Amino acid sequence: MYDLDNLEIALRLLVAVALGFAVGVERERKNQSAGIRTNIIVCVSACILTIIQVELSYIIIRMVLDNPELAGSISTDFSRIVAQIVSGIGFLGAGAIITTQVDKVSGLTTAATIWAVSGLGIAVGFGYYFLAVTTTMILVAVLYLLKLVTKPGDKYILDIKMTNREQIKEIRELFTLYNLRTTDEDFEMTRVNDEPVYHFTFTVYIPKKIEPSDLITEFLSIGESIVGISFKD
């Protein structure tokens, strides 16, 4: 009692690796800054620190059991290091959040995932395997399944260059016609041979039944003012 053998410690660390991997796969596939490696490291690190907290507390308990006269002079707190993990992980999560435009923020899901993965590591470190595994299943379901509802289709970056800015209205009409959802937009103007060229960049979600190559044909049919167009995934 009041001790963790090496086999149990190894098991907890391996479970932390597996859970961090399971959550990190989705972030890696979305090319986020915190992918598989980051999530595994966070989960394992939280697990290690929690195991250290447990071991330190067990040491104090054994000392008191062996030396009852110390009961009034020493104490232990199972949550001290864990509390520092929860607050400290916020700095790592904040690093994943960036502001792309005024009132436009990205990386919130990645930051929340990092925070959640640290919680998984803490749960595994304490030996709450059912809690950790069940929570991981919920997190993976949220990352994969709810995305189909909130962001249907595949994400692309659409670049359009045109010489007639007014035709952007027809571009937007095609967005509506083909049910293309946009979440971000940038604009800049340059000059080529003293002629203005308008460069629009959109983040769009294209329904899976539509091929980007077919959309390019539709956009080009708007008029000769479009001098460049491309989709990047």
N, C-alpha and C positions, 0 to 999 in steps of 0.2 A: 504493500500500500504506500501511497505518497511517493511514487517513483515511476519514471518512464524508462523502459528498457530500450536498447538501441534499435530493436526491431520495430517497436511502436513509433519511435522518432522517425525512422526511415520511411515507414508507411505513411505517416502524416505528410512528410515532405513530398513523397511521390504523388499522393492524392492532390496536394497543392499544385504540383506541376500539371497534372491532368486537368484540373479545373481551370487553371490559368490559360492552358492551351485551348480548352473548349470555348472559352469566352473570347480569347484573342483571335481566333480564326476569322470570325466575322469582321473584326476591325482590320485585320490584315488584308482581307479580300477587298475592302473598301479603300485600300491604300491610305489608311490613317496613320498618323505619327506614332501612335501607341498600338502596335500590332501584337503578334504572338509572343515575341521575346519580352516586350515590356510587361505584358499581362502576366506572363509566367514569373518574371523576376519580382513583380509587385506581390503576387500571391505567395510565392515561396518566402520572400523577405518578411511579410507579415506573419507567416506561419512560424518562421524561425524566431522572431521576436516574441511571439506568443508562447512558444515552447520554452524560451529562456525565462519568461515571466512565470510560467507554471513551475519550472524547475527551481527558480529562486524561492518561490512561495513554499514549495515542498521542503526545501532546505530549512527554511525558518520553522516550519511545522515540526520537522524531525528534531531540530534543536530544542524546541520547547518540550516535545515529548520526552526527550532524553534528559533535559534539564528543566524541570518544572519551575525552578526558582527564577527562570528568565521570562516567564509568561507575562509579567507586568512591565518588563523593560524593552521588549522587542515585539514587533508586529509585522504583518505582511498585508499586501494589497494586490489581489489578482488582476486588478484593472489598471494599474498605474502605467505600465508600458503600453498596454492596449489603447488607452486614452491618447497617448502620444502618437500612436500609429494613425488613429482616426483623424487627428488634427494635422499631423505632419504630411499625410498623403495629399492634403489639399494643395500644397505647393506644386506637387507633380501634376495634379489635375489642372491647375491653373495654367501650367505651361502648355497644355494641349488646346487651350481656348484662344482663339485669335479673332480680331475684329477685321473683317474684310472691307466693309463699307460703313457709312453712318447707319446705325441701327441694324447692322448685319453682323451676326456673330456665328462662328462655326467652331466645332470641336466640343460642344457641350456634351454630346452623347459619349464621346471618347473620354472626356474628363469624368463623367458619371460612371462609366465602365471601370475606369481605374480605381475609383473610390469603392465601387461594389466589389471588385476583385480583392482589394485589401481586406474587406469584410469576410470574403470567402477564406482567405488565408488565416484570419483570426479564428474563424469557426473550426477550421481543420486543426489549427494549433491547439485548440482546447479539446479536440477529439469529437466534435459534433459532426460526424460524417454525414448522417442523414440530413441534417440542416444544410450543410454545405452543398451536397450533391443536389438536393431538391432545389435550392436557390439557384444553382448553376443552370439547371434545366429550365427554370423560369426565365433567367436572364437571356439564355440562348434563344428561347422562344420569342421573347420580346424583341431581341435584335433582328431576328430573321422574319418572324411572322407579321408583327405589327408594321414593319417596313412596307409590306405589300399593301397595307391599307392606307398608310399615311403618305407613302411615296411610290405610287404604282409605276411600273416600267423601269427601264434602265436609264442611268444617269449619264448624260453627255455634256460636253462643253461645245456650244455652237458658236463659231466665228463667222461673221458676215461682213464683207466689205462692199460698200456701194457708193456710187457717185451722186445719187439722188436720195437725199435723206427722207423725203416725203414718203418713199415707198416702204418705209419701216411699218407703216400702217397695214400694208398688204401682208407683210411678214407676220404681224400679230394676228391678222385674220386667219392665216394658215395655222398658227398655233391653236386657235380656237377650233378650227375645222378638224384638225387631226388630234385634238385632245392632248396637246403638248403642255405639260405643266412646267412653268418657269419659277425658279426660286432665287435667282440672282441675275443681275444685269450690269454690264459695264459699257461705257461709251467713250470713244476718243476720236478726234479728227486730225488727219495728217494731210499733207499736200504732195501730190505727185505731178510733176510737170506743171506746177502752179495751179493744178486743179484739186479741189477738196475731195478727200476720200474719207468716208465715214465708216468707222470700225465699231461694230456692235458685238459684244460677247455675252452669251446667255448660258445659264445653267438650266438644262431642260431634262425632263423625264419623258422618255419616249415609250409608249405602250409596246409590249413585247411583240404584238402582231404586226408592227410597222417596222420596216427596214430603213435605216438612216439614208441609204443610197437612193431609195425612192423619194425621200423627202428632199434631198438635194435637187433632184430633177424638178420637183414642184417649185422649189424656191427660185431656181434659175429661170423658170418659165414666167416669172413675174415681169422681167424686163432686162434689158442690156445694162442697166445701171449697176447690177450686181457683178462685181469684178472678182470676187473671191468668196468661197464658202467651204467650211469644213466642219466635221463632227469629230470630237476626240472623247474617248471613254476614260 
